[in-house]
Amino acid sequence: MSKEFKMSMMGELTFFLRLQIKQSKDGIFINQAKYTKEILKRFDMEASNAFDTPMSSSLKLDKAEKGKDVDIKRYRGHSLVSWSSKKQNSVALSTTEAEYMAVGACCAQILWMKQTLLDFGLKYDHIPILCDNTSAIDLTKNPIQHSCTKHIEIKHHFIRDPVQKGDIVLDFVDTNHQIADIFTKPLDSKKFTALRRELGMYSPM
């Protein structure tokens, strides 16, 4: 990048956007220990008891407040994990339809990133999207409208085009190996640790 843009070296990066960064010969390690401690101090929770996972697997989740949407992407080792927790704009009549709409949203993000990378001379085709719903995958490969899909808004069917062109490939992933679950579900300690490891993260303790 220094060949294309005027740049100056201000020393090794150690802190950026509330992320603590440590660089060594073994790799680059990122954590938010400082930010976490600041949050605990702000809400007077420094004396609170520690817990193995962010949420207990026996916890019942309440309905989110109106307007409280979350749309975040995380890296799974060398891959990107896209997940979203939000109130849908349209009503889904089945789990398959909800998954189909979610896959379409993920596809839109990937196509945007693909075009962005193309501007830097990096070309990618047959980009995989992992989905744990076989019926949703089948819908992307079936261009025929029938009674089970005619009520789905047309805008959600755009994913069929990049799939048919080969820009996107939908692969099945078993629910037990669905990495995005770590962001959306309360898990027991064993499952949480396993998925955290799949993300390429580890506990220093």
N, C-alpha and C positions, 0 to 999 in steps of 0.2 A: 504493500500500500504506500510505502514511503516513496516509491517511484512515481506514483500518480498524484499524491497529495503532499502538501507541506506539513511536516510533522516534527515534533520535538519530544525528546525523551525526558520525562520528569521523575524517573526512578521506577522501581518495581511496584506494580499495583498490589496494594494490600487491603484496600477498603473501597467498595463501590456499591452505591445504592443499597446500603445497609447489609451488604455481604462482606464478610471477612474472607480474604483470599490469601492462601499460603502456597507459594511456589517452591517446589523442590525437584530433585532429580527423579523422584518417584512419580511425579505428576503435579497437577494443580488441585488443591483441596479448598472447598468452599463451605462455610458454615455461617450461621446467624446467631451465634452464642451471645454476642454483645447486644444485638437487637432484642433477643428473647429476654435477656435480663432487664433491659430497659422497660419492656412491656410489663414484666412481673412487678417491677418497682413502681411503675406508674399506677397500677391498679392494686397496690399494696398486697401482693400475693407472693412475696419472697419467702414467707414461712409456710407456704402451701406444701402438701405432701406430693412427692413425685409419683408419676404413673408411667408404666411401660410404653403405652401407646397414646396417641392424641385423644382417642375416644374409646370408652369401654364397649366391647362387642355386645353387651347386654343393654346398652343405652338405646332408648326410643327417641328417634329424631323428631323434632317439632317442625311444623310448616314454616318455611322461611318467610321473613317479612316481605311485604310487597316492595318490589324494586331492588331487592337485595340479590343481585345476580353475580355469579362468579364465572369467569371464563379464562382459564389459565393453561399454559403449556409447560410441560416438564420434560427433561431428557431422560430416556431409559438407556443408560450406558452410551451407546452410539446412536440411539434412535430417539425420536421425539414422541412424547406422549401428550395427546390432546384430550382435555376433559372439560366438561362444563356442568355447572350446577345452576339452573335458572328456571324460571317459570316460562313454559313454552308459549309462544304467541298463538299457536293453534292447538286444538284438542286432538290428542291421539287416541284412537279407539282400540289400540292393542299395543302390546310390548314391541311387536315387530315394526309397527309404524313408527313408534317413538325411536327405536334403534335406527331405522331407515333415515329418519330426519336428522338424527345425530351424526350418522355417517356422512350425510350430505354436507352438513356444516363443517365437518372435519375435512372433507374433500375440498371445499372452498378455500380453507386455510392453506392446504397443501399446494393447490394450484397457484395461490398468491406467492407462497414461498418459492415455488419452482420458477416462476417468472422473475422474482427478485434475484435468485441465484444465477439465472440465465444472463442477467445484466453484468454479472461478474465473471462470465465465461464458463459457468458450471452448468452442465446440462444433465438432467436426470429424467429417465423414463421408467415406466413400470414401477412406480412408487407404491409400496405396499401399505394398506390400511388394515389393521387387525380388528376384527369384529367378532363378538361372541354370540351372534345371533344368525344362524344359517338362513332363516327365512328372509331377513333383511338383505343378506348377500344375494340370495336368489332373485329378489326384486330388482336389484341393480342390473342383473343379467337378462331380465325378461322384459322386452320392450312392449309387450302386449298388455293392454288395459283389460282388466277383468273385474268381476264384482268385488274382489277383495281389495282392489287398489283404486277404484274409480273415484272414491271420496277423498283421496289424498291430493292436496293442492299441487298443481302442475310444477310450481317452482321447486318442489322437493325432488322432482324426477330428473333434474339437470345432471345428477351424478352418473346417469346411464351413459351419457355421451363420452366423458373422459374414460369410463371403464371400457367401453367398446373401442375407443381409439388406442387403448393400451397405456394411456398416461397414468392411470391408477389401477392397481390390482387389489381386490379385496380378498384377504385370507382369513380363514377361521382361526380363532384362538380360544382355547378352552377357558371356561369361566374361572377355573382355579388359577389360571396364569394371566388373567386380565390385569395388567399393571395399573390401569386407571382406577381400580377399586381402592387403592390406597388413598386416593384423594376424595372419594365419594361415599365410602362405607366405613362404619365402625368395625374394626377387625380385632381378633385376638392377637396376643403378642407374637405367636409363632408365624401366623400369616402375614402380619405387618412387617416383621423382620425379613421374611422371605421376599416380599414385594419390594421392600426398601433396597435389598441387595440386588434385585433385578434392575432397579433404577441406576445402579452403579454407586449407591451411597452406602456409607458404613458408619457405625458408631465408634468414636475414638476411645470410648471407655472399655 
